[in-house]
Amino acid sequence: MKNVAVSVNGTDASFEDGRWGSSSVSGAGPARVQREVRDNARHVAILGVPIANMTMDDTVDTIDRYVKSGTFRHVATANVDFLLKATRDDELMEILQECELVLPDGMPLVWASRIMGTPLKERVTGSDLVPRLVELAARQNYSLFLLGAEEARSKAAAEWMKRQHSELRIAGRYSPPIAPLDEMDHEYMLSMINGSKADILLVAFGNPKQEKWLAMHRHRLKVPVCIGVGASLDFLSGGYSRAPRWMQETGLEWLHRAYVEPARLAKRYVSNILGLARYLPLQLVTTKFQLPQEGQATVARRDAGRAMVLEIDGNFTGQVVKSFEDEAMGLLAEEWSLVLDLHATSYLGADALGCLVTLSSHTRKQRQELWLTGVSPSLRRVLKASRLGSHFRQAPRVADALRRLG
């Protein structure tokens, strides 16, 4: 049996005799599990979408690394409207689940994560991110391409960027005629963007059009980082004003925007409120009222020949999720398929769900397999309430999953 020693943010964890767990949660009772601040969570699944748990500074650093890597990365900034559209649009849901980063562009997502006991570090909006990326690009000599928004506003946004950082390189701009996705001149846009050799592409088509356009061309775009930025270019151009800072920080920016653009946005926000009332409470309640188990969470690993079996015993949340994800990604890199045995899992956190969605996306891309087995009725309710009831391959027992591996 393979033995591994790891450290999680300064906390020693061990994998010994096929079993590992974090010493920081040893002896932790239910109350402590509920109170614990889980800053180590990499993703928090809300209504089926894995939201990246990072600060604005973390985001900028990550995008910097993405640019340096040179391979295509799709970044989305998701608010409540995004998530609710995804509940009705399977294509959009799949796209968001496979994005390299989905950022929490909305305070309701932060509030929901707190209620579920897996708090997102902060809101990261596209409107705040774009100026930071302009600063990053100017500092690192990266070039930007602006796609979308009206021509006058795209031009004004580019001029604002140059005023802020005269050394900034804008590789190009293009505002295509307004048309349905299937009627756009995709070849012309791809030729222009790829020919510009841009490092970062900002797409301002609005959701879900911008996400679907990027997903449609992810294998042809030769730009390392592609980000759907919605109305961010309009804000930079001065076409729209942002809410006062106090409204942004208290989650009332939507109210300001509805006041400024009542004809366009009032109906959307009413729909969003009704959608939240319909879908979100069930996930909050089923997650919050699970019964955590006393003691340290552990994960046992065994080689089953055709796959690696990981058995999760105890509360699947908190620091053990980070350790589990590191181990699971390492196994996938070694081309193992994974079978997760959850028969002894007493608590399934939104951070664990975010981890599992990320792993599931990775296995699909690499043509590997991820199976969940031994899912109890209580865990099944959490999966269903989180819009993930049919997302994962499931089998009653480990033996059943191993028999069905492709």
Secondary structure, 3 states (H helix, E strand, C coil): CCCEEEEECCEEEEEECCEEEEHHHCCCCHHHHHHCCCCCCCEEEECCEEEECCCHHHHHHHHHHHHHHCCCEEEEEECHHHHHHHHHCHHHHHHHHHCCEEEECCHHHHHHHHHCCCCCCCCCCHHHHHHHHHHHHHHHCCEEEEEECCHHHHHHHHHHHHHHCCCCEEEEEECCCCCCHHHCCHHHHHHHHHHHCCCEEEEECCCCHHHHHHHHCCCCCCCCEEEECCCHHHHHHCCCCCCCHHHHHCCCHHHHHHHHCHHHHHHHHHHHHHHHHHHHHHHHHHHHCCCCCCCCCEEEEEECCCCEEEEEEEEECCHHHHHHHHHHHHHHHCCCCEEEECCCEEEECHHHHHHHHHHHHHHHHCCCCEEEECCCHHHHHHHHHCCCCCCCEEECCHHHHHHHCC
